[in-house]
Each structure stands twice: as structure tokens, then as C-alpha cells.
Amino acid sequence: MDNELLLLYVTAASIGFIHTIFGPDHYLPFIVMSKARKWSLAKTSLITLLCGLGHIIGSIVLGAIGIALGFTVMKLERFEAVRGNLAGWALIGFGFAYFVWGLHQAIKNRPHRHLHLHGIDSEHAHQHTHTKEHAHIHEEGKKNITPWILFTIFVLGPCEPLIPILMYPAAKQSIAGLIGVTATFGLTTIMTMLGIVIVSSLGVNLIPLGRLERYAHALAGVTIFLCGLSIQFLGL
């Protein structure tokens, strides 16, 4: 392995790690959705893994086609910019829609009191909700499309540095170098995503929401919405 290819491997690992750390869209949606929807750690990890794979593979396929057909880096970067714009707006739209739905659920699930009379001199009141218990019964048979929405958004979302900084230079070395550098970037990105999501989810699950519990979905939606805005307008 020559020095240039070795440098590309180190660069791939470094960029994969930094790119993920400074991109909140790589982990925040999974952390907040896991808390709101009470996903198990195994389910959260699996969804994160699949979305990470979709995120990486989408750019790999595009880069491989571009290299095979001899497209210039600028052409692929323009196409990646369009993909990134679509993914950003999709994240914003999903976050806002989920916030509205979550707020509606919170209002429906507002606690209220019932007064029970027992004879003339005996009475008691208790506070409860209707929709929370009712929802658990009926939601068991429903298919949850939230993971598929996240997966679609992540497939749309490009890995900006992968093609111009890593794939094109590696392709000039060898096919083996191209595969190795791409795999290094992808593995580092996915492992970083999983590490942040798992550790953060374990921490977040220890935080009692108390009266805010019924707003968990709305809070998740706001977080994803703000995450989309930061990606779209702040370039994170």
C-alpha cells in the first residue's frame, strides 16, 4: 500500500467520524423517536443501522455510476446538492407533521377527573386518560411507518465528502483501493452513528418526563424539525 492510498484510508476514517459527529441528523432523529415511541434498544439500533446503510449505499451507488461513466466531480456534486436539498426539506416536513400529530395526541390524552358517588355520604374522584390505554390495544396491530419514513429520508441524504474527497482519488489508485476507502468511510460513519445513538438513548431513557410524558411525540417532532432546519439553513 503506497503512502497516498494509506493517507486516503486515514482520511476516510477521520472524515466519517467528524462528518457524523457534526451532523445531528445522523443521530438525533433516532434518539428522540426511540424515547417517544418507547423502542427497545435493539430496535433503535437496528433502525439506525439500516438507515445508516441506506445513507451510505445511496452515495456509493451514485459515485460508482459517475466513475464508471466518466462524469466529472462537479456534475455529481450538483446532483448530490439536489439530493441534499430534498432530504433537508423532507426532514423538516416530517418533523413538523410529527409535531402536529404529537400535539394532537397530547391534547386528546389530557388527564381529567371522574367523580364516583357511593351512597349518600361516600364519594371519591380519580384522574385518568382514555386515549393512552386505548391506543396501546389498537396500535399493536398497526404497522408503524415511521422507520420507513426515516429510511427514505436517509437514502435521499447524500454523504457530501464521500464522492469528491474519497471515491474519485481512490479510484485513481485501484479498484481495491476504491472499495477499501469507501468501506472504511461507511463503517466509521455507521459505527459512530450507532455509538452515539446507543449511549444517548441509554442516558435519555433515565430521564423521567413526568407530566411532559404525553408531549413526548410533540417534543420529538420539534427536535427533528429543528434538526432539519439546521441542516438546510446552517449547513450542519
PADREN-586940 format. One record per atom (N, C-alpha, C): residue number from 1; residue in one letter; chain; x, z negated, y. Coordinates in steps of 0.1 Angstrom, whole numbers. Example, Ala and Ser with C-alpha at 12.3 -4.5 7.8 and 13.67 -1.06 7.14 Angstrom:
<atoms>
> 1;A;A;132;-78;-57
> 1;A;A;123;-78;-45
> 1;A;A;132;-78;-33
> 2;S;A;128;-71;-22
> 2;S;A;137;-71;-11
> 2;S;A;129;-79;0
</atoms>
This chain:
<atoms>
> 1;M;A;8;0;-12
> 1;M;A;0;0;0
> 1;M;A;9;0;12
> 2;D;A;7;10;21
> 2;D;A;16;10;33
> 2;D;A;10;1;44
> 3;N;A;19;-1;54
> 3;N;A;15;-11;64
> 3;N;A;3;-8;72
> 4;E;A;0;5;74
> 4;E;A;-12;9;82
> 4;E;A;-25;6;74
> 5;L;A;-24;8;61
> 5;L;A;-36;5;53
> 5;L;A;-38;-10;52
> 6;L;A;-27;-17;50
> 6;L;A;-28;-32;50
> 6;L;A;-34;-37;62
> 7;L;A;-29;-32;74
> 7;L;A;-35;-36;87
> 7;L;A;-50;-33;87
> 8;L;A;-54;-22;81
> 8;L;A;-69;-19;81
> 8;L;A;-77;-29;73
> 9;Y;A;-71;-34;62
> 9;Y;A;-77;-44;54
> 9;Y;A;-79;-57;62
> 10;V;A;-68;-61;68
> 10;V;A;-69;-73;76
> 10;V;A;-79;-72;88
> 11;T;A;-78;-60;94
> 11;T;A;-88;-58;105
> 11;T;A;-102;-58;100
> 12;A;A;-104;-52;88
> 12;A;A;-118;-52;83
> 12;A;A;-123;-66;80
> 13;A;A;-115;-74;74
> 13;A;A;-119;-88;72
> 13;A;A;-122;-96;85
> 14;S;A;-113;-94;95
> 14;S;A;-114;-101;107
> 14;S;A;-126;-96;115
> 15;I;A;-128;-83;116
> 15;I;A;-140;-78;123
> 15;I;A;-153;-82;117
> 16;G;A;-153;-81;103
> 16;G;A;-165;-85;96
> 16;G;A;-169;-99;99
> 17;F;A;-159;-108;99
> 17;F;A;-162;-123;102
> 17;F;A;-167;-124;117
> 18;I;A;-159;-119;126
> 18;I;A;-162;-121;140
> 18;I;A;-175;-114;144
> 19;H;A;-177;-102;139
> 19;H;A;-189;-94;142
> 19;H;A;-202;-102;137
> 20;T;A;-201;-109;126
> 20;T;A;-212;-117;121
> 20;T;A;-214;-130;129
> 21;I;A;-203;-137;132
> 21;I;A;-204;-149;139
> 21;I;A;-210;-147;153
> 22;F;A;-207;-137;160
> 22;F;A;-211;-134;173
> 22;F;A;-224;-126;174
> 23;G;A;-230;-123;162
> 23;G;A;-242;-116;162
> 23;G;A;-253;-125;156
> 24;P;A;-261;-132;165
> 24;P;A;-271;-141;160
> 24;P;A;-282;-135;151
> 25;D;A;-284;-122;153
> 25;D;A;-294;-115;145
> 25;D;A;-290;-115;130
> 26;H;A;-277;-118;127
> 26;H;A;-272;-118;113
> 26;H;A;-277;-130;105
> 27;Y;A;-281;-141;112
> 27;Y;A;-284;-153;105
> 27;Y;A;-296;-161;111
> 28;L;A;-298;-161;124
> 28;L;A;-309;-169;130
> 28;L;A;-323;-165;124
> 29;P;A;-327;-153;122
> 29;P;A;-340;-150;116
> 29;P;A;-342;-156;102
> 30;F;A;-332;-157;94
> 30;F;A;-333;-163;81
> 30;F;A;-334;-178;82
> 31;I;A;-327;-184;91
> 31;I;A;-327;-199;92
> 31;I;A;-341;-203;97
> 32;V;A;-346;-197;107
> 32;V;A;-359;-201;113
> 32;V;A;-371;-198;104
> 33;M;A;-370;-186;97
> 33;M;A;-381;-182;88
> 33;M;A;-381;-191;75
> 34;S;A;-369;-195;71
> 34;S;A;-368;-204;60
> 34;S;A;-375;-218;63
> 35;K;A;-372;-223;75
> 35;K;A;-378;-235;79
> 35;K;A;-393;-234;80
> 36;A;A;-398;-223;87
> 36;A;A;-412;-222;90
> 36;A;A;-420;-219;77
> 37;R;A;-415;-211;68
> 37;R;A;-422;-207;56
> 37;R;A;-419;-216;44
> 38;K;A;-410;-226;47
> 38;K;A;-406;-235;36
> 38;K;A;-400;-228;24
> 39;W;A;-392;-218;26
> 39;W;A;-385;-211;15
> 39;W;A;-375;-221;9
> 40;S;A;-373;-219;-4
> 40;S;A;-362;-227;-11
> 40;S;A;-349;-221;-7
> 41;L;A;-338;-229;-9
> 41;L;A;-325;-224;-5
> 41;L;A;-321;-212;-13
> 42;A;A;-326;-211;-26
> 42;A;A;-323;-199;-34
> 42;A;A;-330;-187;-29
> 43;K;A;-342;-188;-25
> 43;K;A;-350;-177;-19
> 43;K;A;-344;-173;-6
> 44;T;A;-340;-182;2
> 44;T;A;-334;-179;15
> 44;T;A;-321;-171;13
> 45;S;A;-313;-176;4
> 45;S;A;-300;-170;1
> 45;S;A;-302;-155;-4
> 46;L;A;-312;-154;-13
> 46;L;A;-315;-140;-19
> 46;L;A;-319;-131;-8
> 47;I;A;-328;-135;0
> 47;I;A;-333;-126;11
> 47;I;A;-322;-122;21
> 48;T;A;-314;-132;24
> 48;T;A;-302;-130;33
> 48;T;A;-293;-120;26
> 49;L;A;-290;-122;13
> 49;L;A;-281;-113;6
> 49;L;A;-286;-98;6
> 50;L;A;-299;-97;3
> 50;L;A;-305;-83;2
> 50;L;A;-305;-76;16
> 51;C;A;-308;-84;26
> 51;C;A;-308;-78;40
> 51;C;A;-294;-75;44
> 52;G;A;-285;-83;41
> 52;G;A;-271;-80;44
> 52;G;A;-266;-68;37
> 53;L;A;-270;-66;24
> 53;L;A;-266;-54;17
> 53;L;A;-272;-41;23
> 54;G;A;-285;-43;27
> 54;G;A;-292;-31;34
> 54;G;A;-285;-28;47
> 55;H;A;-281;-38;54
> 55;H;A;-274;-37;67
> 55;H;A;-261;-29;66
> 56;I;A;-253;-33;55
> 56;I;A;-240;-27;53
> 56;I;A;-242;-13;47
> 57;I;A;-250;-11;37
> 57;I;A;-252;1;30
> 57;I;A;-257;12;39
> 58;G;A;-266;9;49
> 58;G;A;-271;19;58
> 58;G;A;-260;26;66
> 59;S;A;-250;18;71
> 59;S;A;-239;23;79
> 59;S;A;-229;30;70
> 60;I;A;-227;25;57
> 60;I;A;-218;31;48
> 60;I;A;-223;46;45
> 61;V;A;-235;47;41
> 61;V;A;-241;60;38
> 61;V;A;-239;70;50
> 62;L;A;-243;65;61
> 62;L;A;-242;74;73
> 62;L;A;-227;78;76
> 63;G;A;-218;68;75
> 63;G;A;-204;71;77
> 63;G;A;-198;80;66
> 64;A;A;-202;78;53
> 64;A;A;-198;87;43
> 64;A;A;-203;101;45
> 65;I;A;-215;103;49
> 65;I;A;-221;116;51
> 65;I;A;-213;123;63
> 66;G;A;-211;115;73
> 66;G;A;-204;120;85
> 66;G;A;-190;125;82
> 67;I;A;-183;117;74
> 67;I;A;-169;120;70
> 67;I;A;-169;133;61
> 68;A;A;-178;133;52
> 68;A;A;-179;145;42
> 68;A;A;-182;158;50
> 69;L;A;-191;157;60
> 69;L;A;-195;169;67
> 69;L;A;-186;172;79
> 70;G;A;-176;163;82
> 70;G;A;-167;166;92
> 70;G;A;-173;163;106
> 71;F;A;-183;154;107
> 71;F;A;-188;151;120
> 71;F;A;-178;143;128
> 72;T;A;-178;144;141
> 72;T;A;-169;136;150
> 72;T;A;-174;122;151
> 73;V;A;-165;113;154
> 73;V;A;-169;99;156
> 73;V;A;-179;98;167
> 74;M;A;-178;105;178
> 74;M;A;-188;104;189
> 74;M;A;-202;108;185
> 75;K;A;-203;118;176
> 75;K;A;-217;122;171
> 75;K;A;-223;110;163
> 76;L;A;-215;104;154
> 76;L;A;-220;93;146
> 76;L;A;-223;81;155
> 77;E;A;-215;79;165
> 77;E;A;-217;67;174
> 77;E;A;-230;69;182
> 78;R;A;-233;81;186
> 78;R;A;-246;83;193
> 78;R;A;-258;81;183
> 79;F;A;-257;85;171
> 79;F;A;-267;83;161
> 79;F;A;-269;68;158
> 80;E;A;-257;61;157
> 80;E;A;-257;46;155
> 80;E;A;-264;39;167
> 81;A;A;-261;44;179
> 81;A;A;-267;38;191
> 81;A;A;-283;39;190
> 82;V;A;-288;50;186
> 82;V;A;-302;52;184
> 82;V;A;-308;42;174
> 83;R;A;-301;41;162
> 83;R;A;-305;32;152
> 83;R;A;-305;17;157
> 84;G;A;-294;14;165
> 84;G;A;-293;0;170
> 84;G;A;-304;-2;180
> 85;N;A;-308;7;188
> 85;N;A;-319;6;198
> 85;N;A;-332;3;190
> 86;L;A;-335;11;180
> 86;L;A;-347;9;172
> 86;L;A;-347;-5;165
> 87;A;A;-336;-9;160
> 87;A;A;-335;-22;153
> 87;A;A;-338;-33;163
> 88;G;A;-332;-32;175
> 88;G;A;-334;-42;185
> 88;G;A;-348;-44;189
> 89;W;A;-355;-32;192
> 89;W;A;-369;-33;196
> 89;W;A;-378;-38;184
> 90;A;A;-374;-34;172
> 90;A;A;-381;-39;160
> 90;A;A;-381;-54;159
> 91;L;A;-369;-59;161
> 91;L;A;-367;-74;161
> 91;L;A;-375;-81;172
> 92;I;A;-375;-75;184
> 92;I;A;-383;-81;195
> 92;I;A;-398;-80;191
> 93;G;A;-402;-69;186
> 93;G;A;-416;-67;183
> 93;G;A;-421;-77;172
> 94;F;A;-413;-78;162
> 94;F;A;-416;-87;150
> 94;F;A;-416;-101;155
> 95;G;A;-406;-105;163
> 95;G;A;-406;-119;168
> 95;G;A;-418;-122;177
> 96;F;A;-422;-113;186
> 96;F;A;-433;-115;194
> 96;F;A;-446;-116;186
> 97;A;A;-448;-107;177
> 97;A;A;-460;-107;168
> 97;A;A;-461;-119;160
> 98;Y;A;-450;-124;155
> 98;Y;A;-450;-136;146
> 98;Y;A;-452;-148;155
> 99;F;A;-448;-148;167
> 99;F;A;-450;-159;176
> 99;F;A;-465;-160;179
> 100;V;A;-472;-149;182
> 100;V;A;-486;-149;185
> 100;V;A;-494;-153;173
> 101;W;A;-490;-148;161
> 101;W;A;-497;-153;148
> 101;W;A;-495;-168;146
> 102;G;A;-482;-172;148
> 102;G;A;-479;-186;146
> 102;G;A;-487;-195;156
> 103;L;A;-488;-191;168
> 103;L;A;-496;-199;178
> 103;L;A;-511;-199;174
> 104;H;A;-516;-188;169
> 104;H;A;-530;-188;165
> 104;H;A;-532;-198;153
> 105;Q;A;-522;-198;144
> 105;Q;A;-523;-207;132
> 105;Q;A;-522;-222;137
> 106;A;A;-514;-224;147
> 106;A;A;-513;-238;152
> 106;A;A;-525;-243;159
> 107;I;A;-532;-234;166
> 107;I;A;-545;-237;172
> 107;I;A;-555;-240;162
> 108;K;A;-556;-231;152
> 108;K;A;-566;-233;141
> 108;K;A;-563;-246;134
> 109;N;A;-551;-250;132
> 109;N;A;-547;-261;124
> 109;N;A;-546;-274;133
> 110;R;A;-552;-274;145
> 110;R;A;-552;-286;153
> 110;R;A;-559;-298;146
> 111;P;A;-552;-309;146
> 111;P;A;-558;-321;139
> 111;P;A;-570;-325;147
> 112;H;A;-580;-330;139
> 112;H;A;-592;-336;146
> 112;H;A;-597;-347;137
> 113;R;A;-606;-355;143
> 113;R;A;-611;-367;136
> 113;R;A;-625;-366;131
> 114;H;A;-628;-372;120
> 114;H;A;-642;-373;115
> 114;H;A;-646;-388;114
> 115;L;A;-658;-391;118
> 115;L;A;-663;-404;117
> 115;L;A;-672;-405;105
> 116;H;A;-670;-416;97
> 116;H;A;-678;-418;85
> 116;H;A;-685;-431;86
> 117;L;A;-698;-431;84
> 117;L;A;-706;-443;85
> 117;L;A;-709;-448;71
> 118;H;A;-707;-462;69
> 118;H;A;-710;-468;56
> 118;H;A;-720;-479;59
> 119;G;A;-733;-477;58
> 119;G;A;-742;-487;61
> 119;G;A;-744;-489;76
> 120;I;A;-749;-500;80
> 120;I;A;-751;-502;94
> 120;I;A;-739;-507;102
> 121;D;A;-731;-516;96
> 121;D;A;-720;-522;103
> 121;D;A;-707;-517;98
> 122;S;A;-706;-507;90
> 122;S;A;-693;-503;85
> 122;S;A;-691;-488;88
> 123;E;A;-679;-485;94
> 123;E;A;-676;-472;97
> 123;E;A;-661;-470;97
> 124;H;A;-656;-458;95
> 124;H;A;-642;-455;97
> 124;H;A;-640;-441;101
> 125;A;A;-628;-438;107
> 125;A;A;-625;-424;111
> 125;A;A;-612;-421;105
> 126;H;A;-610;-408;102
> 126;H;A;-597;-403;98
> 126;H;A;-594;-389;104
> 127;Q;A;-582;-387;106
> 127;Q;A;-577;-374;112
> 127;Q;A;-572;-365;101
> 128;H;A;-576;-352;102
> 128;H;A;-570;-343;92
> 128;H;A;-572;-329;98
> 129;T;A;-567;-319;90
> 129;T;A;-569;-305;94
> 129;T;A;-575;-298;82
> 130;H;A;-581;-286;85
> 130;H;A;-588;-278;75
> 130;H;A;-579;-267;70
> 131;T;A;-573;-260;79
> 131;T;A;-566;-247;75
> 131;T;A;-553;-249;67
> 132;K;A;-546;-261;70
> 132;K;A;-534;-263;63
> 132;K;A;-535;-263;48
> 133;E;A;-545;-272;43
> 133;E;A;-547;-274;29
> 133;E;A;-554;-261;24
> 134;H;A;-563;-255;31
> 134;H;A;-570;-244;27
> 134;H;A;-560;-232;25
> 135;A;A;-551;-231;34
> 135;A;A;-542;-219;34
> 135;A;A;-533;-220;21
> 136;H;A;-528;-232;17
> 136;H;A;-520;-233;6
> 136;H;A;-526;-227;-7
> 137;I;A;-539;-229;-8
> 137;I;A;-546;-224;-20
> 137;I;A;-547;-209;-20
> 138;H;A;-550;-203;-9
> 138;H;A;-552;-189;-9
> 138;H;A;-539;-181;-7
> 139;E;A;-529;-187;-1
> 139;E;A;-517;-179;1
> 139;E;A;-509;-177;-11
> 140;E;A;-511;-185;-22
> 140;E;A;-504;-184;-34
> 140;E;A;-505;-171;-40
> 141;G;A;-517;-164;-39
> 141;G;A;-519;-151;-45
> 141;G;A;-516;-140;-36
> 142;K;A;-512;-142;-24
> 142;K;A;-509;-132;-14
> 142;K;A;-494;-128;-15
> 143;K;A;-492;-115;-12
> 143;K;A;-478;-111;-12
> 143;K;A;-473;-113;3
> 144;N;A;-461;-119;4
> 144;N;A;-455;-121;17
> 144;N;A;-447;-109;21
> 145;I;A;-451;-103;32
> 145;I;A;-443;-91;36
> 145;I;A;-432;-94;45
> 146;T;A;-431;-106;50
> 146;T;A;-421;-110;59
> 146;T;A;-406;-106;55
> 147;P;A;-402;-109;42
> 147;P;A;-389;-105;38
> 147;P;A;-387;-90;39
> 148;W;A;-397;-82;36
> 148;W;A;-396;-67;36
> 148;W;A;-395;-62;51
> 149;I;A;-402;-69;60
> 149;I;A;-400;-65;74
> 149;I;A;-386;-68;79
> 150;L;A;-380;-80;75
> 150;L;A;-367;-83;79
> 150;L;A;-357;-73;72
> 151;F;A;-359;-69;60
> 151;F;A;-351;-60;53
> 151;F;A;-351;-46;60
> 152;T;A;-362;-41;64
> 152;T;A;-364;-29;71
> 152;T;A;-356;-29;84
> 153;I;A;-357;-40;91
> 153;I;A;-350;-41;104
> 153;I;A;-335;-41;102
> 154;F;A;-331;-48;91
> 154;F;A;-316;-48;89
> 154;F;A;-311;-35;84
> 155;V;A;-319;-27;77
> 155;V;A;-314;-14;72
> 155;V;A;-313;-5;85
> 156;L;A;-322;-7;94
> 156;L;A;-321;1;107
> 156;L;A;-309;-3;115
> 157;G;A;-306;-16;115
> 157;G;A;-295;-21;123
> 157;G;A;-281;-16;119
> 158;P;A;-273;-10;128
> 158;P;A;-260;-5;124
> 158;P;A;-249;-16;125
> 159;C;A;-239;-14;117
> 159;C;A;-227;-22;118
> 159;C;A;-217;-14;127
> 160;E;A;-218;-17;140
> 160;E;A;-212;-8;150
> 160;E;A;-197;-6;148
> 161;P;A;-189;-16;144
> 161;P;A;-174;-13;143
> 161;P;A;-170;-6;129
> 162;L;A;-179;-5;120
> 162;L;A;-176;-1;106
> 162;L;A;-171;14;106
> 163;I;A;-179;23;112
> 163;I;A;-175;37;111
> 163;I;A;-163;41;120
> 164;P;A;-164;38;133
> 164;P;A;-153;43;141
> 164;P;A;-139;36;139
> 165;I;A;-140;23;137
> 165;I;A;-128;15;137
> 165;I;A;-122;14;123
> 166;L;A;-130;15;113
> 166;L;A;-125;12;99
> 166;L;A;-126;24;90
> 167;M;A;-138;30;89
> 167;M;A;-140;41;79
> 167;M;A;-132;54;82
> 168;Y;A;-133;58;94
> 168;Y;A;-125;70;98
> 168;Y;A;-110;69;96
> 169;P;A;-104;58;101
> 169;P;A;-90;56;99
> 169;P;A;-86;55;84
> 170;A;A;-95;47;76
> 170;A;A;-92;45;62
> 170;A;A;-93;59;55
> 171;A;A;-102;67;59
> 171;A;A;-104;80;52
> 171;A;A;-92;89;53
> 172;K;A;-84;87;64
> 172;K;A;-72;95;66
> 172;K;A;-61;91;57
> 173;Q;A;-62;78;51
> 173;Q;A;-52;73;42
> 173;Q;A;-55;79;28
> 174;S;A;-67;75;23
> 174;S;A;-71;79;9
> 174;S;A;-85;75;7
> 175;I;A;-91;81;-4
> 175;I;A;-105;77;-8
> 175;I;A;-105;63;-12
> 176;A;A;-94;59;-20
> 176;A;A;-93;45;-25
> 176;A;A;-92;35;-13
> 177;G;A;-85;39;-3
> 177;G;A;-84;31;9
> 177;G;A;-97;30;17
> 178;L;A;-104;41;17
> 178;L;A;-117;41;24
> 178;L;A;-127;31;17
> 179;I;A;-127;32;4
> 179;I;A;-136;23;-4
> 179;I;A;-132;8;-3
> 180;G;A;-119;6;-3
> 180;G;A;-114;-8;-3
> 180;G;A;-116;-14;11
> 181;V;A;-113;-7;22
> 181;V;A;-115;-12;35
> 181;V;A;-130;-15;38
> 182;T;A;-139;-5;34
> 182;T;A;-153;-7;35
> 182;T;A;-158;-18;28
> 183;A;A;-154;-20;15
> 183;A;A;-158;-31;7
> 183;A;A;-154;-45;13
> 184;T;A;-142;-45;18
> 184;T;A;-137;-57;25
> 184;T;A;-145;-61;37
> 185;F;A;-149;-52;45
> 185;F;A;-157;-54;56
> 185;F;A;-171;-59;52
> 186;G;A;-177;-52;42
> 186;G;A;-190;-56;37
> 186;G;A;-191;-69;31
> 187;L;A;-181;-72;22
> 187;L;A;-180;-85;15
> 187;L;A;-179;-97;25
> 188;T;A;-170;-95;35
> 188;T;A;-167;-105;45
> 188;T;A;-180;-108;53
> 189;T;A;-187;-97;57
> 189;T;A;-199;-98;65
> 189;T;A;-210;-106;58
> 190;I;A;-212;-102;45
> 190;I;A;-223;-108;37
> 190;I;A;-219;-123;34
> 191;M;A;-207;-125;31
> 191;M;A;-203;-139;27
> 191;M;A;-204;-148;40
> 192;T;A;-201;-143;51
> 192;T;A;-202;-150;64
> 192;T;A;-217;-153;67
> 193;M;A;-225;-143;65
> 193;M;A;-240;-145;67
> 193;M;A;-245;-156;58
> 194;L;A;-242;-155;45
> 194;L;A;-246;-165;36
> 194;L;A;-241;-179;39
> 195;G;A;-229;-180;43
> 195;G;A;-223;-193;46
> 195;G;A;-230;-199;57
> 196;I;A;-232;-192;68
> 196;I;A;-239;-197;80
> 196;I;A;-254;-201;77
> 197;V;A;-261;-192;70
> 197;V;A;-275;-194;67
> 197;V;A;-276;-206;58
> 198;I;A;-268;-208;47
> 198;I;A;-270;-219;38
> 198;I;A;-267;-232;45
> 199;V;A;-255;-233;52
> 199;V;A;-252;-245;58
> 199;V;A;-262;-249;69
> 200;S;A;-266;-240;77
> 200;S;A;-275;-242;88
> 200;S;A;-289;-246;82
> 201;S;A;-294;-239;72
> 201;S;A;-307;-243;66
> 201;S;A;-307;-257;60
> 202;L;A;-296;-261;54
> 202;L;A;-295;-274;48
> 202;L;A;-296;-285;60
> 203;G;A;-289;-281;71
> 203;G;A;-290;-290;83
> 203;G;A;-304;-291;89
> 204;V;A;-309;-279;91
> 204;V;A;-322;-278;98
> 204;V;A;-333;-285;90
> 205;N;A;-332;-284;76
> 205;N;A;-343;-290;68
> 205;N;A;-342;-305;69
> 206;L;A;-332;-311;74
> 206;L;A;-331;-325;75
> 206;L;A;-338;-330;88
> 207;I;A;-341;-320;97
> 207;I;A;-347;-324;110
> 207;I;A;-362;-325;108
> 208;P;A;-368;-336;110
> 208;P;A;-383;-337;109
> 208;P;A;-389;-332;122
> 209;L;A;-399;-323;120
> 209;L;A;-406;-317;132
> 209;L;A;-417;-326;137
> 210;G;A;-422;-335;128
> 210;G;A;-433;-343;133
> 210;G;A;-445;-336;137
> 211;R;A;-449;-339;149
> 211;R;A;-461;-332;155
> 211;R;A;-459;-317;157
> 212;L;A;-447;-313;158
> 212;L;A;-444;-299;160
> 212;L;A;-444;-291;148
> 213;E;A;-447;-297;136
> 213;E;A;-448;-290;123
> 213;E;A;-457;-278;124
> 214;R;A;-469;-280;130
> 214;R;A;-479;-269;130
> 214;R;A;-474;-258;139
> 215;Y;A;-464;-260;147
> 215;Y;A;-459;-249;156
> 215;Y;A;-447;-243;150
> 216;A;A;-444;-246;138
> 216;A;A;-431;-241;131
> 216;A;A;-431;-225;131
> 217;H;A;-442;-219;128
> 217;H;A;-442;-204;128
> 217;H;A;-440;-199;142
> 218;A;A;-447;-205;152
> 218;A;A;-446;-200;166
> 218;A;A;-432;-202;171
> 219;L;A;-425;-213;167
> 219;L;A;-411;-215;172
> 219;L;A;-402;-205;165
> 220;A;A;-405;-202;152
> 220;A;A;-397;-192;145
> 220;A;A;-398;-178;152
> 221;G;A;-410;-175;156
> 221;G;A;-413;-162;163
> 221;G;A;-406;-161;176
> 222;V;A;-406;-172;184
> 222;V;A;-399;-172;197
> 222;V;A;-384;-171;195
> 223;T;A;-379;-177;185
> 223;T;A;-364;-177;182
> 223;T;A;-360;-162;179
> 224;I;A;-368;-156;170
> 224;I;A;-365;-142;167
> 224;I;A;-367;-133;178
> 225;F;A;-377;-135;187
> 225;F;A;-379;-127;199
> 225;F;A;-368;-128;208
> 226;L;A;-363;-140;211
> 226;L;A;-351;-142;220
> 226;L;A;-339;-136;214
> 227;C;A;-338;-137;201
> 227;C;A;-326;-131;194
> 227;C;A;-326;-116;196
> 228;G;A;-337;-110;195
> 228;G;A;-339;-95;197
> 228;G;A;-335;-92;211
> 229;L;A;-340;-100;221
> 229;L;A;-337;-97;235
> 229;L;A;-322;-98;238
> 230;S;A;-315;-108;231
> 230;S;A;-301;-110;233
> 230;S;A;-293;-98;228
> 231;I;A;-298;-93;217
> 231;I;A;-291;-81;211
> 231;I;A;-293;-69;219
> 232;Q;A;-306;-67;224
> 232;Q;A;-309;-55;231
> 232;Q;A;-304;-54;245
> 233;F;A;-304;-66;252
> 233;F;A;-300;-65;266
> 233;F;A;-287;-72;269
> 234;L;A;-282;-81;260
> 234;L;A;-269;-87;263
> 234;L;A;-258;-82;254
> 235;G;A;-262;-73;245
> 235;G;A;-252;-67;236
> 235;G;A;-245;-76;226
> 236;L;A;-251;-87;222
> 236;L;A;-246;-96;212
> 236;L;A;-245;-90;198
</atoms>
